[in-house]
């Protein structure tokens, strides 16, 4: 176990380094980051002054090492537009995104697991067909379009819920549903498939044969085993939630990391873009590390493999 | 192939998916013939006109957008970008990823380590986040969209291709082929590829659905295909600003988008069941 743990953590450190490096070298894709950031309506002297101010005039290798050194200390530089440390901007917005993501995650778990289980237990029934048909539709609705439809129906026509901003719990309802829908569908389908898999296992037949009630068999024996692959997918799902937050926060003008990213891009604020991308990828990598560790805890076969 | 068609005919839903996709491909190809207006023609006097079947003026069946461009014509033309980007990115990303995956699984050793580390790194980025960041730096263009979405596509193909190749290479017929002196490329071409292609096709269908949505998301966020080109995502992004006055601009292009993605998903599901009969319940 200790060896598995050490290997997995080492791998995570390597990936974090790679992620930070890619975020650094990404800015070079444009050729000249200084021109990209301030636009083209400036004299050569002004661009040169800005380049010197940002440190772009120094050897690339020096810039890179300094960048890595700063990142290790949690310093992502200073936002060019707002003149505020990037880390501070990210931390200000992070609670909003965390709140939205957690709300979405609880919707996903509260809906997807019961739906998946019921579908599997009553396989090929009308309920199953409706649920799985609905899941396929839900998986096909683009997130931003769903957000627009919800705004139109519940915000503009019925006037039941606020359609933008953050503050009360009511502000969270529509964005959380929007963000959760795609993943809910995907996870419900996985729970069903995984449940069906487990239900045909020998130990379930044994449990039935010894006269346990269907409830005990389904929820006591089958579900616990069926959830193992679901835990893995949750880690990956966290990445689509982060990506989905980008779109959802834009649709609902919700002040989180996603909206910060889009604003940073529109303002061509490279240090901020760099910081947000690195931060997002780091969150994702760490979430997956946690999932992997809990996975090996749930399933001893993994850690001994 | 004929066998595939026979089985396909048995599933009504999958047939409907094929039909819908077929129609949309035809619409995309014949866009100049079908669109009643020039999709970029501005008509300020007729801005935000209601759909004709909803009390709007004659001539614009689905109404017009904020500068009076005909919505139906733009939706018809939008099919082109959507399908083209979807298919191109799956081809580029899918072929690239599958090729690397087969190499990794076949040669093992250092090649495998390097390729699989690259996959890990690629998968560490939430794909749309990376796509948005690169688009911000490269600037909006059709080819840049295809580049960033292909980049977001290759890794899962690589992972699956490697896994499949590993298991195929355990088979006796590979050992036999090696024993009679077949070269590595000939083994890959004649034995590995035909045996790994099934799962890759299934992934391709889901990647197609994802990439069509992602292209629309990029255009919606304003970092995709340049805004003058009609795209479903771009139309929705622009229509969002007029949602209180003109619901049709920000909803109707989404119907087309969802119809395409749903059909692709239905076909993907069907293909998965077809290629892996153990999954059928």
Interface residues (C-beta under 8 A of the other chain):
Chain A: X11 X14 X15 X18 X19 X22 X23 X26 X27 X29 X30 X36 X123 X124 X136 X137 X139 X140 X141 X142 X143 X144 X145 X148 X149 X151 X152 X156 X193 X196 X239 X240 X242 X243 X244 X246 X247 X250 X251 X261 X262 X265 X266 X268 X273 X277 X280 X281 X284 X285
Chain B: X117 X120 X121 X124 X125 X126 X127 X128 X129 X130 X132 X133 X134 X136 X137 X138 X209 X213 X216 X217 X220 X221 X222 X223 X233 X236 X237 X239 X240 X243 X244 X247 X250 X251 X254 X257 X258 X261 X262 X265 X266 X269 X279 X281
